[in-house]
Amino acid sequence: MFKNQDLIIKALYIASWIIFIGLCIESGALIFNFTYAIYKPIAAHNIYKGLDLSALQQKNFAHFIGLMSFIVVISTLKAYLFYLVVKIFMKLNFVKPFSVEIAKLIENISFEVLSIAIVGAVAHQYTKRLIRSGYEISRAQEYWNDTGAFLMMAATIYVIAQVFKKGIELQNENDLTV
């Protein structure tokens, strides 16, 4: 492998770790603040990054729980997605790049991205319904405003997983003929 490629791979590995840690911190903060807001309603004024759901919590506690559950689930799914990305970098071998383990991880990533897209789409519809009912919660939509991108990414990564599986077959055939 060339030095530039090795440097790029290392930089991507470090960036993946940084993103993973950042998403874990965000997820942890959301879980903590959500739990804290249940017991201390004053905390709902600033759940995370200025998200104010105090009016929703006071008017309809069940909707508050539902909306915060969507936010926490999506945040946690994104953190897990980057955990899988970090695992790929840890197991990547450029001598024999096509391994069953890497192919399975790539396929799991595609399903994880699809689940983020599905939960995001459901959360978006739920939020639209709450906004139509008169609740001011438009800031919550920034947690799932990229649903379409995740859906397209899921399809693309799934295709890459299938190409990887074919690469494994070809690599195994090549090993048998040599």
N, C-alpha and C positions, 0 to 999 in steps of 0.2 A: 504494500500500500504506500502511496506517496505521502510525503510529509504534510502537504496541505490537506489531503483527505483525512489523515490521522488527526491533525489539529482541529479540523471541522467536526469530526466525530466526537472528540474530547469536549469541544465547546458545546455541542448539542447535548452531551451527557450531563455536563455541569448545568446547562440551562434547564434541562429536564428536572434535575434535582431541585434547583431553585424554585421552579414553578410548582413542583410537587409539595415542597415545604410551605410555600406561600398559600397554596390551596388547602393544605392541612390546617394552617393557622386560621384561615378564613372559616373553614368548616368548624373548627373548634370554637372560635369566637361566636359563630352563629348558634351553635348548640348551647353554649354557655348562656348567651344573652337570651335565647328563647326560653330556656329553663328558668333563668332568673326573672324574666318578664312574666312568667306564669305566677310566680309567688310575689313579686313586687311589680305591680302594674306600672309604676312610674318609669321602669326601665324600657317600656314599649315606646317611649318618646324617641329613643335613639337606639334601635336594635343593632345596626351595623352600618357604618358609613352614612349616617344621617337618615336611615330608613325609619320613618315615624309611622308606626301602626297603632298608636294609642287610641285613636278614634275607633278603629275597627275592633280593638280589644274591648273597649267600653260598650260598644253597641252590640257586637255579636262575637262572643268569645269562641264559639265553634269555628267561625270563619277565620278568626285570628289563628287558631290552632292549625286549621287546614292550610292557610296561606304560608305560615311559617314552616309547616312540614314540607311543603313543596320546595321552599327556599333551601332548607337544610338538606333534603334529599338530593337536589340538583348539585349543591355545593359538594356534598360527600361523593357523589358519582364522579364529578370532575376530578376530585383528589384521587380517587381510585384509578381513574383513567391514566393519570400521570404516574401512578405507582406502577401500572402495567408497562408504560413507556420506559420507565427507569429499569424495570426488570429485563426488557428487551436489550437495552444497552449493556446490562451486566452479563447477559448470556450470549451476546453477539460474538461470533467467531468468523473472521474473514477468510480463514483457510478453508473452512467448510461452512459457508453461510446458510445453506439450506438445511435446517434441522427441524425435526418434528416439533420440538419445544418452541422454537421461534414462530413456526407457522401457527401453532395453537395460541400463542400469545397474541399474534396479529389478529387472528380470528376473534379472540376474546375482546380485543380492543374494538373491533368493529361492532360487536354486540353491545359493548359498554357505551360506545358513542350513539348507537341506535337507541339504547334505553334512555340516555340523556335527552335525545331528540323527542322521544315519545312523552317522557315526563314533562319536558318543557312545553310541548304542544298542549297537553292536558292542563298544565298550570296556566298557560296563556289564556285558554278558553275560560277557565275558572276565574281568572282575574278580570277578563272582559265582562263576565256575568256580574261580578261584584261591583265593577265600576258602573255598569248600567243600573245597578240597584242603588247607586248613590254614594258608595264608599270611595274615598280619595286614597287610592293605593297605587297610583300609576308608577311610582318609583320602584315598586316591587318587580315590575316587568323587566328591569335591567338584569335580573338573574336568569332570565330565559329568553331574551330577545334574539338569541342566535340559534334558534331551533332549526331553521332551514339550513344553516351552514352545517350543523351537526348531522342532519339527515343526509346531506350530500357527502359529507366526510365518511359517514358510516358505509355508504354504498361504495365509495372509492377504496376504503380500507378493506372491505370485504373482497373486492376484486383483487387487491394486492395479496390477500391471504390465499385466494385460489391460485394465483400465479406462483406463490411460494410453495404451495402443495405440489404443483406441477414441477417446479424446480427440484423438489425433494425426490420425486419420481425419477427425473432425468439424472440427478446426481447419483441415486442408488443404482440405476442402470449402468451408468458410466463406471461406478466402482466395481460392478460385477464383470464388466467386459475387460477391465484392465488387469 
